Amino acid sequence: MTAGGPPWIPSLPYPAEISLPAATGQIQLGVATFPGPLTPPANGSWSQAAWCIDQSNATGAASDTNTGLDPAHPLLTAQEVVRRWGTTRPLLTLATTGPTCTIRYLSGTPTINDPGMFNPYCVGTKFVVTMQSAVPTGPVAIAGVVAKNPAGNQALNATIPAAAGVVVGSKIVNNSRGLSYARAFKNLGGTTWQLSQPVNPALGAGFHVVQNNAWANGDLVTVVPPATDAPGSTTVMNVDLAEMMPVVLDINGTFDNVPQLLNFNVSDLNPGTFGFAQLRLSGQVVCVDVSFAKHFWLSPEIGDVSFGAFLACDIENSGSGGYRFQATRFEAGQWTLNVGGVVDACSFDAGFMIKGHGGINDGVAAGVLGEVYVDGGLLTVTNAFGAGVLMQTTFNGGQPVIYGSGGLDNRGLLIYGGAAGQGVATFPCAGGLRIRNQATAYSFATGGGVVAVHQVALTPANLDAAAGAAGFGGYATWPGLGTFSNGTQT
């Protein structure tokens, strides 16, 4: 080794780019060879604002020797983007990359050997991952439309011809209603389907969905298949995305530069073989019109501000065994909710539909329930530290409501609106109300300096009735187990 080196290091020559001055014994790294982790590579890849990936070679022109700039010159692998970046953590800035950097998949992922892993730092640049839409069937005319009516415990139903090939999770696009779209939530027999809340293709103010409740008989729709576990191809748009963990270092005042996963099918190409594969999502990602057939973790980086959202998404196979969401919005989509996860300080609204028997464990801060459909079983709401779950208004100022064939099991403090009749208006759900699975609760009536305690059936009508032997006056509780409160006992 060179002079001055410590004696316990083997006597090997240092590479040419490293010098070891005898005077100090300190290793000096050549700047040209070791540029540092946030220095753009010489190939200019951090300045490229558009990347097209064609993993199944649908174009017949895919090659990792292409630029990847457009659909005529796509890359063949997702790994090539990372190779050119030189890292999964490039620095994308408004000055070098521009206002948006978009990665677009032109076909599905054919094998498990090329997962997408995109985790840039973003300074003023919005990072978007999207895909070419799958080939739809149709158009076909819908019939037998039954309009959504939360107060009447009714979701949107429609009959869709069998030729359209609808399955659970299919995206139904209404050509007659401004390309608004919904998801096939549940088959009601034959070709009759219960649909999720239709939304317009463009988001509204504040990154909220815009509901479209005008669907009617005779409307022409096309049908797009959802994500599955099958390998992707030129016609089946199943994409293996493993990580999308961007960090936004400069959020603008309107929040329109937040990263987005947009119009996408996330697939698990190897389900069950090695446990379960997962997609890691940053808590800063807004998912819009995404079909998930893969388990995922919402994993904020340390110190991140979480403002993620799942807007009009189909979450069919996620969360089993310990999902965690924090400060996240769920609007106008559908989710098979599994027992065992943690959902902290989140909001569910805009006709969001929950399947199965699952739970919202609100353990840190107040969560919000707006307009929510529960399909069977009991939606369990817990707030371990007393912060409470709020049901006082929807994001657009409407009536909060839990409706559907399921019910609500409250295991903490749930606060609903204080106006007269809000118990019946807020909880028309057919599955009824519970406090830790108890169908009764305690009512406290005060008169003449005496507090009378009664055990009363826990129903929406009894929540509204005056406190006493047949009502709660807006305050129903099992001490130590849970409470429904309208904030003002009557």
N, C-alpha and C positions, 0 to 999 in steps of 0.2 A: 504494500500500500504506500501512498505518498507520505512524505515526512510530516511529522507532527500528529499523525493519527493515533488514536488510543490503542494500546497494545492488545485489548481483548477482541478487536475486530479482525477477522481473517485478512491475511495479506493478499488482497485482490486489488487490481487497478480500478480506479473509479472511471465511469464513462467519460467521454471527452467533454460532455456538456457540464460536468461537475468539476469544480476546482476546489482545492483545499489549501488555503494559504497557511504556510508554516507558522506565521506570526500569531494567528488566532485559533487555528484548529477548527474553524467553522466551515461547514459546507456551504458553498455558494451555488445557487441554481441558475443555470443559463436562462435568461428571460425568453429568448426565441424558442427554446425547446419546451419550456414549462410556462405557458402564458397565463395560467391561473384559471379557476373554474368559471368565472363570469366574463371572460374575455372572448368575444365572438371569434369563431374559427375563420380561417382565411377563405373558405369556400362560399361565404356570404349567406349561409343557410339561415342565420338568425334574422336576416332581412327579408326572407321569402314569406309572403303573406298568404299563399295558397298552396296546399298540398293535396294531390289526388292519389288515392291508393286503390288499386284494382287487384285484390288478392286472388280472385278466381279468374282473372284475365278475361273479363266480359268484353272488353274492347278489342281483344286480340293484339293489343299494342303495349301491354304492361311490361315494364322492365326496370330494374333498379339502376340502369344506366340512363334513364330518362330524367328530365328535370322535375317531373311531378307537378308542374305548374298548372296544368289544365287537363280535362278529360282526354285530350288527344295525346298527351304525353305522361301517362300515369306511372307511378311506381308500382312494383309488384308486391312489396312487403312493407308492413308498418315499421319493421326494424330499420329499414333504410332511412326513414325520417330521423330516428334517434341516432343512427350512425353519422349522418351528415351534421346533425346538431352537435355531436360529440358528447352528449349528455342527455339524460331525461329532463334536465332542469335548465334549459336555455333561458336567457334574459331577453324577453320580447318587450320592446319599448315603442312608444308612439313615434319617437324620432327615427328609429331604425327599421322597425317592422311595419309601422302604420297603425291605423285605428283598429284593425281586425286581423287576426290570423286564424285561418280556417283549415281544418283537416277534414277531407271529404272522402268517404269510402264509396267506391263505384260498384262493388260487389261484396259478397259475403266472405267469411273466413273459412277456407276448406279444411284446415287442420289445426291442431292445438299448438303448433310450433311457432306461431307468429302473433302473440297477443299484443294489443295496443297498450303502450305505456307512455303517457304524455303528461308531464308535470312542470310546465314552465313557470318562471316568475314573470308577472305581467305588470308593466308600468305604463298605464294609459292604453294598453292594447287589450281588446276583448278577444279571448281565446274560445273558439267554437269547434266542436267535433260533431259532424253530421254524416249523413249517408244519402246515397241515391235512393229514392223511394222504390219499394218493391213494386213489381208489376201487378196492378189491381185487376179484379174481375168486375164485370159489369160494363155499362151501367144497367141497373135493374130498378124497378119501381117498388117502393115500400107500400104496404097496406096495413089495415088494422091498427093504426096508430092510436095509442092511448097516451094522452099527454101527462107529463109529470105534474103531480099535485101533492106536495109534502104534507099539507094539512089533512089531506085524505089518505095519507099513507101510501101514495101511489108513485112508482117510478115510471119512466118513459118505456113503453113497450112498442114493438113494431114487428110486422111479419115481413121477412126478407126471403125472396125466392131461393130455393135450394141450390140453384145453379150458381149462386154467388159464392158458395163454399164457406159460409160463415162458421167460425169456431170461437170458443171463448177467447177473448182478447183481440179479435179481429178489429181493425180500424174501419169504421163506416164513415165514408166521406159523402156529404150531401151536396151534390152538384147544383141542386135547386135552391140551396140556402147558403150561398156565398162560400161554398167549400167548408162549411162548419163540419165538425167531426165528433164522433163518439166512439166508444168501445163496446163490443158485445160482452155484456156482464154475465148473463145467465140465460141458458136455454129454458124456455117455459113449456116446451113440447112442440114437436114438429118443426116448423120454420118460424115460430114466434120467439122473439128474443127480448129480454130486458136489456136496455142500453144504459150506459153511463150518461152523465150530463153532457149534452152537446156544447161545444165551444167554438167560437170563431177562430180562424187561423192566426189572426194577429192578436197579440196581447194588448191589454188596456193599460191605463195609467197605473203606475206603481208595480209593474210586472205582475198584474193579476190577470186571470182568464176573463174572457167576456162570454157569458152564457148566451146560448141561442135556443130559445124555447118555441121556435116557430115550425118545427118539423111537422109534416102533415102527409096524409094519404096522397099517393101519386108522385111524391118527390123521387127524383132519380139519384141513386147512390152507387158508389163503387166500393169495393171491399179489398182491403190490404191485409195480408196475413200477419199475425203477430210473431214475436221472437219465439223460437223453440230451441231444443237442444241439438237439432240436426246440424251437420256441417253446412256452412254457407255456400252459396253457388252464384251463378249468374242470374238466377230467378228467385232464390230464397235469401233474403237479406238478413242473415244471422251473422253478427260480427262479434269476435272475441276481444272484448275490451277489458283489460286487467287493472289499469290505473288511470284515473284522471284526477290528478291532485295539483292543479294550478294554485299558485299563491298570488293574489291580487295585492300589489303593493301601493297602488294609487287608484282609489275608487272615486269616480267623479260624483258630482252632486246629484245627478239623476239616476245613478246606479245602472246606467245602460251599458257599462263596460264590464259587467260581471261575466264570468265564463259560463258557457252554455253547452249542454249535451242536448242536441236538437234533432227531432225526427229520426229516431235511432232504434235499432233492435239489438239488445245486449244478450248474447247467448253463452251458455255453458256447454262447450263442445265435448266435455269429458265428465259428465255428471256421475257422481258416486264412486268413481274409480279411486280417487285419492282423497276421500272425504267429500268436501264440497268446495268447488272453486269460488273465488270471491272477486268482485270488483270493488276496488277502493276508490271512493269518491270524496273529494274535498267538500267540506261544509260550505264552501263558497260557490259551488256549482249549481246553476239553475237548470233543471231537467225539464224539457218541454216536449210533449208528444213522444215519450220513450216507452218502449215495451221491454220489460226486464224478465228474462228467463234465467237469471243468474242471481245468486245470493250477493249481497253487497253490504259493505260497511260505509257509513258516512263518517269519515275520519278527518276532522279538522286538524290542521297543523297547530303546534303549540302557539298560542297567542293570536290565532286567527279570529276574525270577526265572522260569525256564521250567519249567512243570509241566504242559504240555499233554499231551493223549492222544488217540488215535484208537481208540475202543472199538466193536467190531462195525461197522466202517465198510467200505464198498465203494469202493475207490480204483481206478477203471478207467482214468483218463486223466490222470494227474498225474506230475509230476516230470521230464518230458523236458527235457533241456538245462540241468540245473543246479538241482535242488531242494536245499534244505538243511533238515535237521531236527536239533535239538539237545535232549538231555535229554527225549526224548518217548517215551511208552509206546504200543505198538501191540498190541492184544489182540483175539483172536477175530474178526478181519475178514479182508479179502483185498485184495491190492495187486498191480497189474501194475508190477513194479519195473524201471525203465529204467536203463541204464548211464549213468554220468556225474554222479550226484548225490553229496551228502555227507550221511551220517547219523551224527551224533556223539553218543556216550554215550547211545544209545537202548536200549530194551528191546523185544523181540518175544516174545510169550508167549500162553498160553491158546488154543493152536490156531491162531495167526495163519497165514494161507496166502499164499504169495508165488508169483506166476506169472512165467514167463519167466526170462531170463538177466539178472540184475542184480547190484548190489553194495551192500554196507554198508561205507562207508568210515569207520571209527571213528578219527578223527584226533586227538582231544583227550583223552578220558578213557575209562574202561572202559565198554563196552557189555555188555548182557546178552541172551543167547538162552535162552529157556525151552522151551516147546512150540511148534515151528514146522514147518509143512508146506511143502515146496519142490516145485513142479510143473515138472519138466523143467529142463534146463540146470544151471548151477552157481550157487549163491548165493555171491558173493564177499565175504569178510570181510577188511577191512584195518584195521590200527591202526598208523599211521605213527610214532607216538611211543612205542610200547612199553607203553602202559597196559594193553592186553589186552582180549579179549572173554571174558566169563565164561559158563560153562555148568555151574553148580553146583546150582541149584535153580530151580523155577518160583515165581511170586509166591505160590502157595498151598502151597508146600513139597513139590511133586510132583517126579517124575523129569523132568529136562530131556531133550529129544529133538529131533533133526532127522530128519524122516521124509518120505516121498513119493517120486515118481519121479525127482526131481532129486538133486543132490549138493551138496557144500560145498567151496569152494576157499578155503583159509585163507592170507592173505598178511600175517600178523603173528603175534602170540601169542594162542593160544586155549587157555583153561584150562577143563578139564572135571573132573567129580567124581573123587575119588581112591580110591573103594572098588573092590574087585575086580569085574571084568566091566563097568566103566563105559564102556569103548569100544564094546562091542556094544550096551549099553543106550542109549547116548546117540546113536549114529549108525547107525540101521538104514536110512537113506536109500539107495534103489536106485541112485542116480547116483554113489555112492562118495565118497571123500575125495581132496583134492588139496592140495598146497602150491605155490602159483603155477603151477597146472596140471600139476604133476609128480605122477605116480601112485606114486612111490617116495619114500622119505625115509631119513635116516641114523639108525642105532641105535648107541648107545654102551654097551658092556658092560665093566665093570671087574673085573679079577681078577688077583691076584698082583702088584698094582702096575702092571699093564699095562691100557691102554684099547684095546679092540678096536672098530673101526668097521666097520659093515656097512650096505650099501644094501639095504633091505627094502621089499617091496610095502606101500603105505600102505592098510591095511584096518582096520576096527574090531577084528577078532579079533587082528590083529597088534599093535594098540595094547595089548591086554590081555596078550599073551604076554610071557614074560620077555625081557629085553634080550639080544640076541644075533643070530645069523644068521637067525632066524625070528621075531623079535619086537622090540618097542620098550620094553617095561617101563613104559609110560606116558609116554614122552618120544620124540617123532618130530620130526626137524628137518631143514631145509635151511638151513645157516648163511647168514644174510643175507637169506633169503627168507621163512621162516615156521616156526612151531613149534606142535605139539599137545602139551600137557602136562597130566598129571593132578595135578601138584604134588608127586608122590612117585614117583621111579623105583624099579621093582622088578626 
